[in-house]
Amino acid sequence: MSEKYNGWTNYETWLANLWMDNDEGSYNHWQSEAQECYDDSESGGLVASFSREDNAAGELRERLKSFFDDEAVDNGLMPDLGACLYSDLLNGRFPKSTGMRSRNT
């Protein structure tokens, strides 16, 4: 179980946010992505009890994961291992930070 870090859900979430908010261009890009996810979402969907916010958060989570996965491979930070034990182990920690729950949630 992860512990809270600087008021964030965990260290991984805090660190991802730090890098995303580190410069104005990146900050504006992800604010725009979040707004687009919200504008395009509706309540319900596959799970009737999901709110519009839940659905928007899920879409943004997928966009973030895709971005960070592509960024890591494109910059040589992580080889494209395909489907294997090592890939699963390396990616196993990322989902902790994709929820991007803000401080104190």
C-alpha positions in Angstrom: 0.0 0.0 0.0 1.4 3.4 -0.9 1.6 6.2 1.6 0.6 9.8 0.9 3.4 12.1 -0.3 3.3 15.9 0.1 -0.5 15.8 0.2 -0.8 13.7 -2.9 -2.1 10.1 -3.3 1.5 8.7 -3.5 5.0 9.6 -4.5 4.5 8.5 -8.1 1.5 10.8 -8.6 3.3 13.7 -7.0 6.3 13.1 -9.3 4.3 12.8 -12.5 2.4 16.0 -11.6 5.7 17.8 -10.9 7.0 16.9 -14.4 3.8 17.8 -16.1 3.5 21.2 -14.4 7.2 22.0 -14.7 6.8 24.4 -17.6 4.0 26.5 -19.0 3.6 24.6 -22.3 3.3 21.2 -20.6 0.9 22.6 -18.0 -1.3 24.2 -20.6 -1.3 21.1 -22.7 -2.5 18.8 -19.9 -5.1 21.4 -18.7 -6.4 21.4 -22.3 -6.4 17.6 -22.4 -8.3 17.4 -19.1 -10.9 19.9 -20.3 -11.3 18.0 -23.6 -11.9 14.8 -21.7 -14.5 16.4 -19.5 -16.2 18.1 -22.4 -16.4 14.9 -24.3 -17.6 12.7 -21.4 -21.1 11.9 -20.2 -22.5 10.1 -17.1 -23.1 6.4 -17.4 -21.5 4.6 -20.3 -20.3 1.1 -19.7 -20.9 1.4 -15.9 -24.1 3.2 -15.2 -23.0 4.5 -11.8 -20.0 6.3 -13.2 -20.3 10.1 -13.1 -19.2 12.4 -15.9 -16.1 13.2 -13.8 -15.3 9.4 -13.4 -15.5 8.9 -17.2 -13.4 12.0 -17.9 -10.8 10.8 -15.4 -10.7 7.4 -17.0 -10.1 8.9 -20.5 -7.4 11.3 -19.2 -5.8 8.3 -17.4 -5.6 6.5 -20.7 -4.1 9.5 -22.5 -1.5 10.0 -19.8 -0.5 6.3 -19.8 -0.2 6.3 -23.6 1.8 9.5 -23.5 4.2 8.3 -20.9 4.6 4.9 -22.5 5.4 6.4 -25.9 7.7 9.1 -24.3 9.7 6.4 -22.5 10.2 4.3 -25.6 10.8 7.2 -28.0 13.5 8.7 -25.7 15.2 5.4 -25.2 14.4 5.4 -21.5 12.7 2.1 -21.8 13.0 -0.4 -24.6 9.8 -1.6 -26.2 9.8 -5.1 -24.6 6.5 -6.2 -26.0 4.5 -8.6 -23.8 6.7 -10.3 -21.3 7.5 -10.6 -17.6 9.9 -7.7 -17.6 7.5 -5.3 -19.3 4.8 -6.2 -16.8 7.2 -5.7 -13.9 8.4 -2.3 -15.2 4.9 -1.1 -16.0 3.4 -2.4 -12.8 4.2 0.7 -10.8 2.8 3.2 -13.4 -0.9 2.7 -12.8 -0.4 4.1 -9.3 0.3 7.5 -10.8 -2.2 7.6 -13.6 -5.2 8.5 -11.5 -3.8 11.9 -11.0 -5.9 12.5 -7.9 -5.0 15.9 -6.7 -3.8 16.9 -3.3 -5.8 15.8 -0.3 -8.1 13.3 -2.1 
